[in-house]
Amino acid sequence: MYISLSTLLLLAILTSRVLCHDEIENRKGNLRAALFQQSRTRKVMEKEYKKGLDFFIMGWPKTGTSAMMEYLDSSKELKIVTKSKQENAKLSEFHIDGKEDVDLLFDRIEEEYLTSDEGKEPQYGIKWPGAISGKGVGPESIEYLEKYNPEGTQTKLLIGMRHPVRWFESFYNYRAGRTGTPPPSASLIGSHAWAGVCTDRVRYEEGIAQLGNFPLRSEDKEWIKSHKNMDVVNGGTPYKVFFYLQEQLSDDDKVRHGKFLEELSSFMEVKVPFTVDNDVPDRNHDHHKRFDICNKEHNEVRKVLVENGKETAKWIRANLADADGVTLPNKEHFLEIVNTFGTDPCDDEDLLS
């Protein structure tokens, strides 16, 4: 059987990539070899892999993370990575349960990068609210970024929040449309959750504290210690963080919204900025509103959410307003909304008496 010199050289290159690299490079070398078998050109072998995860939409469920995902993906300079390899696959969250999912994530990024046109590679990112909203694998997923991201990669974190009362109402309705008969709202006060819904989950400061960048109050430390599945990223994350509010995404005031988009464009470092002419899409509004939190039977849970909201707002003002590496878009308006966390949006005068 005749084997050409070029074939032998390619085999030698593939063999050297697998034999001469460490565990991470072995994984990359194997993927590169598989891609080369499918590639139409030689550029996959010649192109150096140097792309990591450029941005990570965390947020909490029902805080506009899907809308943010669609909005960022609408830019030709940004691309949401999904687990599906199908072209034009529906955008979805990249759920991370462990190392296998992180391996898959970086395989998908490498595949996208190596098969893209030279010089036109977008920034790659994912959406997964579970990374910050109380699941223990969240800090681990950040630490995995440290391990697998190519040197020099600065992953941008985007974290969404909203008024705690409206968050509870929205998430309860979302779950009620998909998970059997919902329990009484008062039974979800504290950490006892139904399908992830409980008042403790919307203590944003407790999720943000997992990043390790911000001061921990004594109660934060005790809370984290009491949750076996939670941890704090060792040494803190070095990444820049963009905090936003769902209320900002849906803001009808074009001047304020334009300021928000201007700062989002700057944070994402896109050459073509976002403008008010590009509407933020609505997502996850297909559920019927079965649960109206302003009804009197929900006064008890609403009272707890408002009291917790006061503490959350105080923590945000003290620890995020002037923190290094933190962007609060249209900061004055951002903090105005945060200040409402301690007030009842249902305007029940007897609620807090």
C-alpha positions as CSV (number, residue, x, y, z in Angstrom):
1,M,0.0,0.0,0.0
2,Y,1.4,3.4,-1.0
3,I,1.5,6.1,1.7
4,S,2.4,9.6,0.6
5,L,4.9,11.7,2.4
6,S,2.2,14.3,3.2
7,T,0.1,11.6,4.9
8,L,3.0,10.5,7.0
9,L,3.7,14.0,8.1
10,L,0.0,14.5,9.1
11,L,0.1,11.3,11.0
12,A,3.3,12.4,12.7
13,I,1.7,15.8,13.6
14,L,-1.4,14.1,15.0
15,T,0.7,11.6,17.0
16,S,2.9,14.3,18.4
17,R,-0.1,16.3,19.5
18,V,-1.5,13.4,21.5
19,L,1.8,12.1,22.9
20,C,3.5,15.3,23.9
21,H,0.8,17.2,25.7
22,D,-0.7,16.9,29.2
23,E,-4.2,15.7,30.0
24,I,-5.9,18.9,28.8
25,E,-3.9,19.0,25.6
26,N,-4.6,15.3,25.0
27,R,-8.3,16.1,25.0
28,K,-7.8,19.1,22.6
29,G,-5.5,17.0,20.4
30,N,-8.1,14.2,20.1
31,L,-10.8,16.7,19.2
32,R,-8.6,18.4,16.7
33,A,-7.9,15.1,15.0
34,A,-11.6,14.3,14.8
35,L,-12.4,17.7,13.4
36,F,-9.6,17.2,10.8
37,Q,-11.3,14.1,9.5
38,Q,-14.5,16.2,8.8
39,S,-12.7,19.4,7.7
40,R,-12.9,20.6,4.1
41,T,-9.6,22.4,4.4
42,R,-6.2,22.1,6.0
43,K,-6.8,25.2,8.2
44,V,-8.1,23.2,11.2
45,M,-4.6,21.6,11.6
46,E,-2.8,24.9,11.1
47,K,-5.0,27.1,13.2
48,E,-3.8,27.5,16.8
49,Y,-6.4,26.9,19.5
50,K,-6.5,30.0,21.7
51,K,-10.1,30.6,22.5
52,G,-11.8,30.1,25.9
53,L,-15.1,31.1,27.4
54,D,-15.4,34.8,26.7
55,F,-18.7,35.4,28.6
56,F,-21.0,33.6,31.0
57,I,-24.6,34.7,31.6
58,M,-25.4,33.6,35.2
59,G,-28.2,35.6,36.8
60,W,-31.1,33.9,38.6
61,P,-34.0,32.1,36.9
62,K,-36.6,34.6,35.7
63,T,-34.3,37.6,35.8
64,G,-34.0,38.0,32.0
65,T,-31.2,35.6,31.4
66,S,-32.9,34.2,28.3
67,A,-33.6,37.6,26.9
68,M,-29.9,38.6,27.6
69,M,-28.8,35.4,25.9
70,E,-30.9,36.1,22.8
71,Y,-29.8,39.8,22.7
72,L,-26.1,39.0,22.9
73,D,-26.4,36.3,20.3
74,S,-28.1,38.8,17.9
75,S,-24.6,40.4,17.5
76,K,-22.4,38.9,14.8
77,E,-19.5,39.5,17.3
78,L,-21.0,37.2,20.0
79,K,-22.1,33.6,19.9
80,I,-24.0,31.5,22.4
81,V,-22.6,28.0,22.7
82,T,-25.1,25.2,23.2
83,K,-24.8,21.4,23.7
84,S,-26.5,20.8,20.4
85,K,-24.2,20.7,17.3
86,Q,-27.2,21.2,14.9
87,E,-27.0,24.4,12.9
88,N,-29.6,27.0,13.9
89,A,-30.4,25.0,17.1
90,K,-32.6,26.7,19.5
91,L,-30.6,28.8,22.0
92,S,-30.7,27.1,25.4
93,E,-28.8,27.1,28.7
94,F,-25.6,25.1,29.0
95,H,-26.4,23.2,32.1
96,I,-23.2,22.2,34.1
97,D,-23.5,19.3,36.5
98,G,-19.8,18.4,36.6
99,K,-16.5,18.0,34.9
100,E,-18.0,16.1,31.9
101,D,-20.2,19.1,31.0
102,V,-17.2,21.4,31.3
103,D,-15.2,19.2,29.0
104,L,-18.1,19.3,26.5
105,L,-18.2,23.0,26.8
106,F,-14.6,23.5,25.9
107,D,-14.8,20.9,23.1
108,R,-17.7,22.9,21.6
109,I,-15.9,26.2,21.9
110,E,-12.8,24.7,20.2
111,E,-14.8,23.1,17.4
112,E,-16.6,26.5,16.8
113,Y,-13.3,28.3,16.8
114,L,-11.3,26.0,14.6
115,T,-14.0,25.8,11.9
116,S,-14.6,29.6,11.9
117,D,-13.2,32.0,9.3
118,E,-9.7,33.3,10.3
119,G,-10.0,36.8,11.8
120,K,-13.8,36.7,12.1
121,E,-14.1,34.6,15.2
122,P,-16.8,35.8,17.6
123,Q,-16.7,35.9,21.4
124,Y,-18.1,32.6,22.8
125,G,-20.4,32.4,25.8
126,I,-23.0,30.4,27.6
127,K,-26.1,30.9,29.8
128,W,-26.6,28.9,33.0
129,P,-28.4,30.6,35.9
130,G,-27.6,27.6,38.2
131,A,-23.9,28.7,38.3
132,I,-24.7,31.5,40.8
133,S,-28.2,30.9,42.2
134,G,-27.4,28.5,45.0
135,K,-26.1,25.3,43.5
136,G,-22.7,24.1,44.8
137,V,-21.3,23.3,41.3
138,G,-21.4,27.0,40.6
139,P,-18.1,27.9,42.3
140,E,-16.6,24.7,40.8
141,S,-17.7,25.8,37.3
142,I,-15.7,29.1,37.9
143,E,-12.7,27.1,39.0
144,Y,-13.0,24.9,35.9
145,L,-12.7,28.1,33.8
146,E,-9.4,28.8,35.6
147,K,-8.1,25.3,34.7
148,Y,-9.3,25.0,31.1
149,N,-9.4,28.6,29.8
150,P,-6.4,29.3,27.6
151,E,-3.9,31.7,29.3
152,G,-5.0,35.3,29.0
153,T,-8.8,34.5,28.7
154,Q,-10.8,37.0,30.7
155,T,-14.3,35.6,31.0
156,K,-16.9,38.3,31.5
157,L,-19.7,37.4,34.0
158,L,-23.3,38.8,33.5
159,I,-25.5,38.4,36.5
160,G,-29.2,39.3,36.5
161,M,-31.5,40.2,39.4
162,R,-35.0,41.6,39.9
163,H,-37.3,42.7,42.7
164,P,-37.6,39.7,45.0
165,V,-41.4,39.8,45.2
166,R,-41.7,39.8,41.4
167,W,-39.0,37.1,41.1
168,F,-41.0,34.8,43.5
169,E,-44.2,35.4,41.6
170,S,-42.7,34.8,38.2
171,F,-40.8,31.7,39.1
172,Y,-43.8,30.3,41.0
173,N,-45.9,30.8,38.0
174,Y,-43.3,29.3,35.7
175,R,-43.0,26.2,37.8
176,A,-46.7,25.9,38.3
177,G,-47.1,25.6,34.5
178,R,-44.7,22.7,34.4
179,T,-44.7,20.9,37.8
180,G,-48.0,19.5,39.1
181,T,-50.0,21.1,41.8
182,P,-48.1,24.0,43.6
183,P,-48.0,24.2,47.4
184,P,-49.2,27.1,49.5
185,S,-46.8,30.1,49.2
186,A,-46.3,30.3,53.0
187,S,-44.8,26.8,52.9
188,L,-41.9,28.1,50.8
189,I,-40.7,30.6,53.4
190,G,-37.0,29.9,54.2
191,S,-34.9,27.3,52.5
192,H,-37.6,24.7,52.0
193,A,-38.0,24.8,48.2
194,W,-40.6,23.5,45.7
195,A,-39.0,23.0,42.3
196,G,-36.4,25.5,43.3
197,V,-38.9,28.1,44.5
198,C,-38.4,29.5,48.1
199,T,-37.7,32.9,49.7
200,D,-34.1,32.0,50.5
201,R,-33.2,31.5,46.9
202,V,-33.7,35.2,46.2
203,R,-31.1,36.4,48.7
204,Y,-28.9,37.6,45.9
205,E,-26.0,38.5,48.2
206,E,-25.7,34.9,49.3
207,G,-25.2,33.7,45.7
208,I,-22.9,36.6,44.7
209,A,-20.8,35.9,47.8
210,Q,-19.8,32.5,46.3
211,L,-17.7,34.3,43.8
212,G,-15.3,35.2,46.6
213,N,-14.7,38.7,45.3
214,F,-16.8,40.5,47.9
215,P,-16.8,40.9,51.7
216,L,-18.7,38.2,53.5
217,R,-20.9,39.2,56.4
218,S,-20.8,36.9,59.4
219,E,-24.3,35.7,58.5
220,D,-23.2,35.0,55.0
221,K,-20.4,32.8,56.3
222,E,-22.7,30.9,58.6
223,W,-25.3,30.5,55.8
224,I,-22.7,29.1,53.4
225,K,-21.3,26.8,56.1
226,S,-24.8,25.4,56.8
227,H,-25.2,24.4,53.1
228,K,-23.2,21.3,52.3
229,N,-23.3,21.9,48.6
230,M,-22.0,25.4,48.7
231,D,-18.5,26.8,48.7
232,V,-16.6,30.0,47.9
233,V,-14.2,30.3,45.0
234,N,-10.8,30.1,46.5
235,G,-9.1,33.5,46.2
236,G,-12.1,35.0,44.4
237,T,-12.8,35.2,40.7
238,P,-10.6,37.6,38.7
239,Y,-13.3,38.2,36.1
240,K,-15.2,41.4,35.5
241,V,-18.8,41.3,36.4
242,F,-21.8,43.1,34.8
243,F,-24.8,43.2,37.1
244,Y,-28.1,44.0,35.5
245,L,-31.8,44.1,36.6
246,Q,-34.7,42.5,34.7
247,E,-36.5,45.9,35.1
248,Q,-33.7,47.5,33.0
249,L,-34.1,45.0,30.2
250,S,-37.8,45.9,29.9
251,D,-37.4,49.6,30.5
252,D,-39.6,51.6,28.1
253,D,-37.7,54.9,28.7
254,K,-35.5,55.1,25.6
255,V,-33.0,57.5,27.2
256,R,-32.3,55.2,30.2
257,H,-32.5,52.1,28.0
258,G,-30.0,53.6,25.6
259,K,-27.6,54.3,28.5
260,F,-28.0,50.7,29.6
261,L,-27.2,49.4,26.1
262,E,-24.2,51.7,25.8
263,E,-22.6,50.3,28.9
264,L,-23.5,46.7,27.9
265,S,-21.8,47.3,24.5
266,S,-18.7,48.7,26.3
267,F,-18.6,45.8,28.7
268,M,-18.9,43.2,25.9
269,E,-16.3,45.1,23.8
270,V,-18.3,44.9,20.6
271,K,-17.4,47.1,17.6
272,V,-21.0,47.5,16.6
273,P,-22.9,48.7,19.7
274,F,-26.4,47.7,20.7
275,T,-29.0,50.4,20.3
276,V,-32.6,51.0,21.3
277,D,-33.7,50.1,17.8
278,N,-32.8,46.5,18.6
279,D,-35.5,45.3,21.0
280,V,-34.7,42.9,23.8
281,P,-36.8,39.8,23.1
282,D,-39.3,38.5,25.5
283,R,-38.8,34.9,26.7
284,N,-40.5,32.5,29.1
285,H,-43.8,34.3,29.0
286,D,-45.8,31.4,27.8
287,H,-47.1,30.5,31.2
288,H,-50.5,31.5,32.5
289,K,-50.5,33.7,35.6
290,R,-52.1,31.3,38.0
291,F,-50.5,32.9,41.0
292,D,-51.0,36.6,41.9
293,I,-48.7,37.4,44.7
294,C,-50.7,40.6,45.6
295,N,-53.6,38.5,46.8
296,K,-54.1,38.7,50.6
297,E,-53.4,35.0,51.1
298,H,-49.8,35.7,50.1
299,N,-49.2,38.5,52.6
300,E,-47.0,36.4,54.8
301,V,-44.6,35.3,52.0
302,R,-44.5,38.8,50.6
303,K,-43.6,40.3,54.0
304,V,-40.6,38.0,54.3
305,L,-39.5,38.8,50.7
306,V,-39.7,42.5,51.4
307,E,-37.8,42.3,54.7
308,N,-35.1,40.2,53.1
309,G,-35.1,42.6,50.2
310,K,-34.2,45.5,52.5
311,E,-31.1,43.6,53.6
312,T,-30.2,42.6,50.1
313,A,-30.4,46.2,48.9
314,K,-28.2,47.3,51.8
315,W,-25.6,44.7,50.9
316,I,-25.6,45.6,47.2
317,R,-25.2,49.3,48.0
318,A,-22.3,48.6,50.4
319,N,-20.4,46.0,48.4
320,L,-21.2,46.5,44.7
321,A,-21.7,50.2,44.1
322,D,-18.0,51.1,44.0
323,A,-16.3,47.7,43.7
324,D,-13.4,47.2,41.3
325,G,-14.2,45.2,38.2
326,V,-18.0,45.6,38.7
327,T,-20.3,47.4,36.2
328,L,-23.7,48.6,37.4
329,P,-25.2,49.9,34.1
330,N,-26.7,53.3,34.4
331,K,-25.7,53.1,38.0
332,E,-28.0,55.7,39.4
333,H,-31.1,54.1,37.9
334,F,-29.8,50.6,38.9
335,L,-29.5,51.6,42.5
336,E,-32.9,53.4,42.4
337,I,-34.5,50.0,41.4
338,V,-32.4,48.1,44.1
339,N,-33.8,50.5,46.7
340,T,-37.3,49.3,45.9
341,F,-36.4,45.7,47.0
342,G,-37.4,46.7,50.5
343,T,-40.8,48.0,49.5
344,D,-43.9,46.1,48.6
345,P,-44.8,46.4,44.9
346,C,-48.4,45.5,45.8
347,D,-48.7,48.7,47.9
348,D,-50.5,46.9,50.8
349,E,-50.4,49.5,53.5
350,D,-51.2,46.9,56.2
351,L,-48.5,44.5,55.2
352,L,-45.6,45.8,57.2
353,S,-47.6,47.3,60.1
